[in-house]
Amino acid sequence: MKKILILSSLLAVAVMFSACGSKSPYKEQKPLDDAALVYVYVVSQSGVADNNKDHAYKIKVNGKNVEGYVKADEYIALDLKPGSVEVTAIRADVEAQSIKLELKAGDINYLKIKSFSDGFAKFDIIKSQSVVAKKEIAKTVSANSKNIVEKEIESATIFAEKKEPAKESVVQSTPVAASVSKTDELEKAYKLKEKGIISEEEFKTLKSQIITK
């Protein structure tokens, strides 16, 4: 019985570590074309239980839900349209803190959610200086395997595709169409000859003119 309990415990630990291992470490990105990049990350504090639901934060952009949650030592990266944007963090689906940003294309912003050891204390979401933020966010992992959001946020988030240069329209000659047109003219000329409207010599002359067009 003890062996079974030990094996079960080891299996649970292995599963837990494998789940943690699936998280991707922080990777610096560049904003997409005509977009601003916004990182939202959570800094862990002493006494904070990472598995406590109170410390899983739901993120909204302009009132629209971003997929999933962000927990301590995790981050998400969002490419947002330039302009006025409000980013909101919600804890336990009740307590919310917001921050407003004026985004410009090519900007990179770091928003830090500072969670406290007291589960009932207010938390903060602040804009962090890039020098400090880069050191803090480097210790985090991605909250999502991909930088994706729910469909309802698509109006607030852009996914700029790689812009390919516009293809030049090339006007091509249509030799087939031209040859068909000449064939029609030759047929008409031949019918005129067959009906006796023009002579054989006139037909030959007309035929030569059509061919040399």
C-alpha positions in Angstrom: 0.0 0.0 0.0 2.9 2.4 0.9 4.5 1.6 -2.4 1.3 2.5 -4.3 1.0 5.8 -2.4 4.7 6.6 -3.1 4.3 5.8 -6.8 1.1 7.9 -6.9 2.9 10.8 -5.3 5.8 10.6 -7.7 3.5 10.5 -10.6 1.6 13.6 -9.4 4.9 15.4 -9.0 6.1 14.3 -12.4 2.8 15.6 -14.0 3.1 18.9 -12.2 6.7 19.4 -13.4 5.9 18.4 -16.9 3.0 20.9 -16.9 5.4 23.7 -15.7 7.9 22.7 -18.3 5.4 23.3 -21.1 5.5 27.0 -20.3 7.7 29.0 -22.7 10.3 31.3 -21.1 10.1 35.0 -21.9 11.1 35.8 -25.4 11.6 39.4 -26.6 9.4 40.3 -29.5 9.0 43.2 -31.9 5.7 45.0 -32.6 3.8 43.9 -35.6 3.5 46.3 -38.5 1.4 49.4 -37.6 0.9 48.0 -34.0 2.1 48.7 -30.5 3.3 45.8 -28.4 2.1 45.7 -24.8 3.5 43.2 -22.3 1.4 42.4 -19.2 3.3 40.5 -16.5 2.8 39.5 -12.8 5.6 39.9 -10.3 5.5 37.4 -7.5 5.8 38.6 -3.9 6.8 36.7 -0.8 3.8 34.9 0.7 1.8 34.7 -2.6 0.5 31.3 -3.4 0.7 30.8 -7.1 -2.1 28.2 -7.1 -4.4 30.6 -5.3 -7.3 31.6 -7.6 -7.1 35.1 -6.1 -3.8 35.5 -7.8 -4.9 34.5 -11.3 -5.6 37.7 -13.2 -8.1 38.0 -16.1 -7.0 40.7 -18.6 -9.3 42.9 -20.6 -8.5 45.3 -23.4 -11.1 48.0 -23.9 -13.5 45.8 -22.0 -12.9 42.7 -24.1 -11.5 39.5 -22.6 -8.0 38.3 -23.5 -7.8 34.5 -23.5 -6.8 32.7 -20.3 -5.3 34.1 -17.1 -2.0 35.5 -16.0 -0.5 34.2 -12.8 2.6 35.0 -10.7 5.8 34.9 -12.8 3.9 34.8 -16.1 3.4 37.3 -18.9 1.3 37.8 -22.1 2.2 39.9 -25.1 -0.5 41.8 -27.1 -0.2 43.7 -30.4 -2.7 46.5 -30.1 -4.0 49.2 -32.5 -2.4 52.6 -31.9 -4.7 55.0 -30.0 -6.4 55.2 -26.6 -6.5 51.8 -24.9 -7.6 50.7 -21.5 -6.0 47.6 -20.0 -7.8 46.0 -17.0 -6.6 43.3 -14.7 -9.3 41.4 -12.7 -8.6 39.2 -9.7 -11.0 36.5 -8.5 -13.4 37.8 -11.1 -14.3 40.7 -8.7 -11.5 43.1 -7.9 -10.3 45.2 -10.9 -7.6 47.7 -11.6 -7.2 49.6 -14.9 -4.7 51.7 -16.7 -5.1 53.9 -19.8 -2.5 54.0 -22.5 -1.9 56.2 -25.5 -0.3 53.8 -28.0 1.8 54.7 -31.0 2.8 52.3 -33.8 6.1 50.7 -32.9 5.9 51.4 -29.2 6.7 48.7 -26.6 4.9 49.1 -23.2 5.4 47.0 -20.0 2.5 46.7 -17.6 3.3 45.2 -14.2 0.8 43.6 -12.0 2.1 43.7 -8.4 0.4 41.1 -6.3 0.7 41.3 -2.5 1.1 38.6 0.2 -2.2 39.6 1.7 -4.8 37.9 -0.4 -7.3 40.6 0.4 -5.0 43.6 -0.3 -5.4 45.8 -3.3 -3.1 45.0 -6.2 -1.7 47.4 -8.7 -1.3 47.5 -12.4 1.3 50.1 -13.4 3.4 51.1 -16.4 6.9 50.0 -15.6 10.1 51.6 -17.0 11.7 49.4 -19.7 15.0 49.1 -17.9 13.4 47.7 -14.8 10.7 45.8 -16.7 13.2 43.9 -18.9 15.0 42.5 -15.8 11.7 41.5 -14.1 9.9 40.0 -17.2 13.1 38.0 -18.1 12.3 35.8 -15.1 8.7 35.0 -16.3 7.2 32.5 -18.6 4.5 32.8 -21.2 0.9 32.5 -19.9 -0.2 31.3 -23.3 1.6 29.0 -25.8 0.6 31.4 -28.5 0.0 35.2 -28.6 -3.7 34.8 -29.3 -6.9 36.3 -28.0 -10.6 35.5 -28.0 -12.7 36.4 -31.0 -14.4 39.2 -29.1 -11.2 41.2 -28.7 -10.4 41.2 -32.4 -11.7 44.8 -32.8 -9.1 46.0 -30.2 -6.2 43.8 -31.3 -4.6 43.6 -34.6 -2.7 40.7 -36.2 -0.7 42.4 -38.9 0.2 40.0 -41.6 3.5 40.3 -43.4 2.9 43.0 -46.1 3.9 41.7 -49.5 4.8 44.3 -52.1 2.0 45.0 -54.5 2.3 43.0 -57.7 2.6 45.2 -60.8 -0.1 44.6 -63.3 1.4 43.5 -66.5 -0.6 44.0 -69.7 0.1 41.1 -71.9 -0.5 40.9 -75.6 -3.0 38.4 -76.7 -1.6 36.8 -79.9 -4.3 34.2 -79.8 -7.1 36.8 -79.9 -5.3 38.6 -82.7 -5.0 35.4 -84.8 -8.6 34.6 -84.2 -9.6 38.1 -85.4 -7.6 37.6 -88.6 -9.1 34.2 -89.1 -12.6 35.7 -88.9 -11.6 38.3 -91.5 -10.2 35.7 -93.8 -13.3 33.6 -93.5 -15.4 36.6 -94.4 -13.2 37.4 -97.4 -13.5 33.8 -98.6 -17.3 33.8 -98.3 -17.4 37.0 -100.3 -15.3 35.3 -103.0 -17.5 32.2 -102.9 -20.6 34.3 -103.4 -19.0 36.1 -106.4 -19.0 39.5 -104.7 -15.2 39.7 -105.1 -12.9 38.1 -107.7 -10.1 35.7 -107.1 -7.5 38.4 -107.6 -9.4 40.7 -105.1 -9.6 37.9 -102.6 -5.8 37.3 -102.8 -5.1 41.0 -102.4 -7.5 41.2 -99.4 -6.0 38.0 -97.9 -2.5 39.5 -98.2 -3.6 42.7 -96.4 -5.3 40.8 -93.6 -2.2 38.6 -93.0 0.2 41.5 -93.0 -1.7 43.5 -90.4 
